């Protein structure tokens, strides 16, 4: 057990502060509530600092977090990082499950001085809730990081009176999705690093080693072999027109970004990505897991299937898949079973549609979606392992072949030069 510093309101409205011994923050809130106190701030007390809260010590020692710049979007709403959204959801669900009402819980989060973004969000939310705005509407107006899925779940929690439980499940879901994105990103980083390293080695050969060797051969009065002359030509071109490459790269990047961001061409680019070797399979598996996990989360929190499907469709970043889901939504709205609609779209594997169909037959769609999501998550992990096991050796072999070819050419040039000198 540890010591927790608290600030609370007594029944007569007076402010009270002190420390309480508890296992964690939730236990501390419950103990204070049983004593008739309404805590609005509670933090772990720092050892050896006269039981003062850690947040105060952080402020005195520099306050790096409290001085952090607050980021906002074009509409002036606060922007949170995914980890901050998860932390906010976990903290608020803990406070609500401990028995606090929404406004005191937000006031408690507002007192966490070491988390500037969360403090600002909690402050604005509390002010809007205090003025009579619904919590879900306050979320939408306060931060753009709370998407439609989050806001609709909060509205469902308000209507059903199960906001603490829904926020807890949403925190778990957001954490799962965050881990999934990190897993996919890590699978793609190492191959990109290897390709960049191979390009760097090639440039060193062309711009430095080949010219040095050429100078050595010319000093001997020998004639360069045809292959060496070709490499020297490439080297001279790179050194003479090196400024062209950054310009071409910048223009290419700008054109590529415009192509992939434009409303006209982005759906086609999103379709192309799904067909790329290695990466396409991972992106598809990632979409299946997110689709199933999100559907299970929404339906498990009380939203009807059509509404859940519409929210998942709206939250899908891939415009090509979003278009296919739009057709699925239309068919489900017309009364066609979702498993049949997914099968008709030709974008979902038979195993997924079969697992969804089992949920329809048993009437346990949320559980069926969750089981399917867990199964495809395992398949995604297998695909990522296969990529790491296959792509890395392939890239290493390509790099070794390129470096080996360069070394062979250099050795050949040296050998032919020596042979020429001997024949004189």
N, C-alpha and C positions, 0 to 999 in steps of 0.2 A: 504494500500500500504506500501511497505517497501523499504529500501535502499539496493542496490546491488553494490558491488565493481566489477569493470571490468578492464581488460587489453585488448587492441585492437590495430589494425594496421590502420593508416590513409591511405588515397589514395596515398599519397606520400611515403608510406612505413615506416614512423616514428611510434614509439610506443607511445601509449597514455594510460593513466589510470585515474581512478576516480570513482565516484559513480553515479548511476542513480536511480531514484525513479520509481518503477514498481510494478505491482501486483504479478508477479512471474518471474521466469527465462526466460520463453518464451517471456513474454511481454518485459522484459529488452533487450533481443536480438533483437526483432523487432524494439524497439525504437532506439537502437544503429545503426542498419542497415539503418534505415531511415535517420540517421544523417551522413551517409557515412562512418561509422566505420565497421571494420571487427573484431569482438571480438573473442578472442581465450581463454579467461578465464573470468568467471563471477560467483560470489558467493554472498550469502546473507551477508551483512555487519553486524558485531556484534555491538549490542547497547552498547554505553558507552566506546568503545575502539577505538575512533577516526576513525570510519568507516573502520577499518581494517577487512579483510576477516576472517571468522571463522577458515579456514584451517591454517592460520598463527598462530592464538592463540592456536590452538590444538598442533601445533609443539612446541611452546614455553613451553606449560604446560606438555609436556612429550612425545607427539607423539606416543601414544600407537598403533594407527592404522598404522602410517607410518613405524613403526619399525617391524611390523608383518612379520614373515617369509613367503617367497613366496614358494608355493608348485608347483612342476612340475611333469610331468609324465616321463616314461622311455625314451621318445623321446625328452625330454627337453622342452616340451610345458607347458605353464602355466595352472594350474588347478584351476577352479573357482567353488565356491559353487553355488547351484541352485539360491539362493537369489541374488548372485552377478551377475549371468547371466541376471536375470530379471532386476536388477538395471541398468546394462550396456545397455540393450536394451531400457529401458525407457529413459535414459539420452540421448542416441544417437538419438533416434527418435524425442525427443523434440528439440534437436539442429538442426537436419535436417529440421524439419517442421518450425523452426523459420527462415529458409532461408540460413543457412550456408552450404557451400560445405563440402564434406566428410572430407578432410584433416584438415581444420580449426576446424571442430567439434571434430575430434579426438584430435587435439592439445588442445582444451578447456578441454576435459576430462582428458588429460594427466596432466593438471595443478591442478587436485584435489588431493592434497598431502595427505589427510587423508584416502584415499582408495588405499593402496599400490598395491593390485592385479589388480584392475581396471586401475590404473595408468600405470602399466607395460604392460597390454594388449593394452591399447590405444596407448602407445608409440610404441610398436612393430607393431601394425596395421598401424599407421601413417607412419612409416618408410617404410613398405612394399608397401603401397599404393603410397607413394611418389616415390618409385623406379619403379612404373609401374605395380605392381601386382594387379589383380582384388581383390575387397573387399572380395568376397566369398572365393577365394583361400587364402587370407591373414588370414581370420578367421580360416580356417582349419589348417594352418601352425602355428598359434599363440597359440591356446588353444584347448585342447582336449575336453573341456566342451561344445564347439559348435558342436553339433552332425550333422549328415547328413541332418536331417530335417531343422535345422537352416541354414546350409550352402546353401542348395538348394533353400530355400526361399530367402536368400540374393542374390543369383545368379539371381533368377527370378525378384527380385526388381531392380537389376542393369539393366537387359535387358529391363524391362518395364518402367523404370524411376519412379517407385512408391516405392522406398526403404523406405522412411519415413513412409508411410502408412503401408507397410508390417511389418516393425519393430514394429510399434505400436500394430498391431494385434497379432504379435508373442509374445510381452510382456504380453498382456492380456491372451493369450493362455497358456504361461508358468506359469503365476500366477494361472490360473485355475487348471492346472495339479498339481502344488505344493500343493494347498489347498486340492485337492483330495487325494494325497498321505498322507498328514498329517491327514486327516480325517480317512483313513483306519488304519494308524498306531495307532492313539489314541484308535480306537475301539479294538485293540488287546493288548494294554499295560496293562489295568486294570485287565483283566482276568489272564494274566501271573503273575501279582503282587500278586493276590489272591492265585494262586497255589503255588507260592514261599513261601508265608506266611504260608500256611497250612503245607508245608514240614518242615519249620523251627519249627513250633509248635510240630510236630510229633517227630523231633529230640530232642527237649528239654525234652519231656516226656520220650523218650527211654534212653537218655544219662544222665539225671539228676534226674528227679522225681522218676522214677522206682527204680534206685539204692538206693536212700535215703529211700524209703518206704521198700525196701527189707532189708536194714540194720536194720531198726526199728523192723521189724517182727522177724529177726534172734535174736535180743537182747532179745526178749520175750521168746525165746526157742520154738516158734511155727513153724509148717511146712507150707511152702508156698503152696497155691492151684495150681493145674495143669496149669491154665491159667497164673498165676503169674510166675510160673517157665518158661513157654514159653517166656514171655516178658523179664524175666531176662536173658534168653539165648540170645535173640536178642540184648539186651543191652550190654551184655558181648562181643558178637561178634563185635558189632559196636565199642566199646571202644578198643578192642584188635587189630582189623584189620581196623582201621579208615583210615590208609594210602592207603588201597586198593581202596577205593572209589574215591579219586582224580585221581588215575592212570586210573581206569576204565572210569571215566568221560572224562579225557583227550583223551584216546584212542578212546572212542565212538565219541567224538566231531570231532577228526581228521578223523576218518573213515567216519562219516556223511558228513563232508565238502568235502572230496575227492569224495564221492558218488554223492553229489549234484553238484559238479563243473566239473566232468569228462564229456567229450563229449559223452561217451557211455551211461552213466546212467542218465545224467541230464534231457533229454526229458521225461524219465519215471517218474522222481521225480516231474517235472513240471506238469505232468498229474495227479500224485497222489495228489498234493496240491489242484488241482481243485475239487477233490472229497472228501476232508476232511469235516467233519461236521462243520457247521457254517462258518468256514474260507473260504471254497471253494466257497460258494455263493458270499461272499464279493469280492473275487479275480476275479471271473467271471464278476460280475457287474462292478468292477473297470476297467477290460479290455474293456468291451463294451463302457464305457464312454470315455476312452482314445482313443479307436479306432475311435469313432464317432467325438469326439472333434478335433482330429488331422486331420482326413479326411476333416472335414468342414473347418479347418484353411488352409490346403494346397490348396484345390480346390477353396476356397474363395480368395486366393492370386494368382490365375491364373494358377496353375499347373493342367495338365490333370489328368484324373482319374487314368489311369494305373500307371503313375509316382507317384502319391500320394499314391496309394495302395502299390507300391514297397517300398517306403520310410517308410510307417507305418509298413510293414512287417519287414524291416531291423531294425527298432527301437523297436520291440516287445521283451521284455526280456524273456518271457516264451517260451522256445524252442519248446514245444509241440504245442502251439498255433501258433508259427512262422511257423512250418511245415504245419499246416492246412491252414494258409494264403498263403503259397507258392503255394498250389494247387489252391486256389482262384485266385491268380495272373495269373497262367498258363491258367485257363479257361477264364478269362477276356481278356487276350492277344489273345485268339482264337476267340473272338467275343461274348462270352456268357455274358449276362447281369450280373452285379455285384450282384443284389438281388438274382438271381437264383443260382449263384455260392456260395453265403453265405448260402443259404438254403441247398445246397447240402453238405456243410461241416459239418452239424449237430452240430456246435459249437455256432451258433447264434440263439437266440429265434425267433419264428415266428413274434412277434411284431416288432423286429428290422428290419427283412427283408421286412416286409410289409411297414414300414416307408421309407426304402430305395427305394422300388419299386415305391412308390408315387413320390419320387424325380425324378426317371427315367422317369416316365410318364409326369411329368410337366416340365422337363428340368431344374429343380432347385435343383441339387444334393447338393450343398453346404448348402443351406438353410434347406433342408430336413435332412441332416446329423446333422446340428446344433440343429434342433428341437428334433431329436431323442436323441442326446446327453444330452440335457436338461432334457428330460423325464426320461432317464435311470439314470441320476444323482440324480433325486428325488427318484427313486427306490433304488439306492445305499444308500441314506440317511435313507430310511425306513429300509433297511436290517441291517444297522449299529445300528439303534435304537432298532431293535428287538434283536440283539445280546446282546447289553448292558442290555436290559430288561430281557433276558432269561439266559444268561451265568452267570451273576453276582449272581443271586439268587441260581442257581444250584451249583456253586462253594462254595458259602457261606453255603449252606445246607450240602455239602460234608465235608467242614471243620468242621461245627458244629457236624456232625455225627462222624467224626474221634476224635475230641476233647471230645465229649460226651462219646464215647466208652472208651477212655482212662480214663476219670474221673470215669465212671461206674466200670471199672476193678479195679481201685485204691480203690474205696469205698468198693467194694466187698472183696478185700483182707483185708482191715482194719476190716470190719465186721466179716469175718471168723476168723481173728486173735483174735478179742475180744471174739467171741463165744468160741474159743478154751480155752482161758484163764479162762473164767467163768466156763467151765465144769471141770476144774481141782480141 
